[in-house]
Amino acid sequence: MDFTAQRLVFRAGDEGYEEEIAGFQTGFAQRPEIVFGASSADDVVAAVSYAADAGLPVGVQATGHGLPGDAEGGVLISTRRMDSVRVDAAARTVTVGAGVRWGRVVEAAAEHGLAPLNGSAPSVGAVSYTLGGGLGVLAREFGYAADHVRWLDVVTADGALRHVTPETEPELFWGLLGGGANLGVVTALEIGLVPVARLYGGAIEFDGREVDPAAVLRAYEAWTRTVPDGLTSSVAALVYPDMPQLPPHLRGRYLVTVRVAYTGSEAAGERLVAPLRELGPAVSDSLREMPYTDSHTIHSDPDFPHSYYGDSVVVRELDVAAACELFALTGPAAETMHVVQINQLGGALAKPAGNAVPYRDAGWLVRVLSPLDGTDVDAVRAVQARAFGLFAGEGRLLNFAFGAGDRTDGLYDAGTRKRLAELKVTYDPANLFRRNYGVGTTG
């Protein structure tokens, strides 16, 4: 069947093909046989039906941040044109299309004094982020983004467009939220908003060559034991390359940074962060009251496409000695650049919810992201294997697996994986949706 006359379709060599497959992650290449530039749920139905008839695997891309790895052939469904955003201020919800980026949702919700449970980067796709769980800026106060979804529209492997709620299809609803792209192509979802218009937050940066990073880690971990559940924070470390593209104050510096987001008052926030300011002279201190629309400045994630490999480990308690070893392994003595981030979990993240997001008893998330430009990926993997081997981890989180598609171990606890595999047999027995972090089958 040829949909070219009716739909936006690209094949290798066609004008526009390269632009259509390009995404934020440049370290891994997707070279599909055919790309459907979807503008509607009907286009997604047509693409899935085409792939099923042809026996071709299906991948989905909104922004291309979380590619599992290289892929040749098959069908790619590009959802970036499905970018509708509709806020219902009275119900405190927003309905988003499959290709919407968080930045647009934040701006739309802010007009009503509301906020979504978005992540740190406004360029990330809202739907794919939420299907992976969604660990956001205010996570300890409000939980995972997936916990706030009301319904989803999804095209399953049989080409059916389903409106899925906890009442209509409770098992599929459970599995879509946390199961990533394993069970179908989500074309839209409705998610709850929170009544947040401003927050107290920002980052305080220390020079890791002037202030002992181990001392910062020990003090930070002790400080997290004193803060309320409504405060979300992390500590990060990286050696910036000495590049002219960077601001002069960052070039070649080793910075250890504590990041904070808190919806309490500015006065309360100032009291809470006071111990952090006693750790030593700061390179910069951006802790302040801000409109929620500025929340992305807390992390200031890169907004340009680049090449990277990354993974994570979740642990119940943070082994501070192991964290200090991690900082030493990835710090100035490392042969390549690594970005380390350690997030305090707990709070609302520990509350049970009707979805497949695992490891709610974990207290900490340890992440390592390594740029790949000019770097051998096997060398990076070796460093990360040593890094994560320092910790007695429970597992990994799907949202932070970048380029590690050959590894699906640890992404779910055994019970969650078994339940997802059973759903896979029911909704995608031919494993059409396999260009992702697969959950396997029960046999």
Secondary structure, DSSP 4 states (H G I P E B T S, - for coil): ---TTTS-EEETTSTTHHHHH--SB-SS-EE-SEEEE--SHHHHHHHHHHHHHHT--EEEESS-SS--S-EESSEEEE-TT---EEEETTTTEEEEETT-BHHHHHHHHHTTT-B----S-TTSBHHHHHHT----TTHHHH--GGGGEEEEEEE-TTS-EEEE-TTTSHHHHHHHTTSTTSS-EEEEEEEE-BS-SEEEEEEEEEETTTS-HHHHHHHHHHHHTTS-TTEEEEEEEEE----TTS-TTTTT-EEEEEEEEE-S-HHHHHHHHHHHHTSS--SEE--EEEEGGGGGGGT----S-B-EEEEEEEESS--HHHHHHHHHHHSTTSSS--EEEEEE--GGGGS--SS----TT--EEEEEEEE-TTS-HHHHHHHHHHHHTTS---B--GGG-BS-TT--TTSS-HHHHHHHHHHHHHH-TT----SSS------
